[in-house]
Amino acid sequence: MFQISNLLLVADVSAKVANNSAVGMIGSFIAAALLIVIPATAFLIFVSQKDSFDRTSTGRR
């Protein structure tokens, strides 16, 4: 950990640049969740529920 912090001090990274980078990274995580993870989860839950319903209705015939 000391090597990384020493690298940042030597590279003269400002707090503003680091803050902007962190905000951008968090924003991209949120965008990925909204665009990929949430729709995929909803689709998988829908398919799973539909399959479960089909199996129970088929078993009763």
ABEGO torsion letter per residue (X at the ends): XAAAAAAAAAAGBBAAAAAAAAAAAAAAAAAAAAAAAAAAAAAAAAAAAAAAAAAAAAAAX
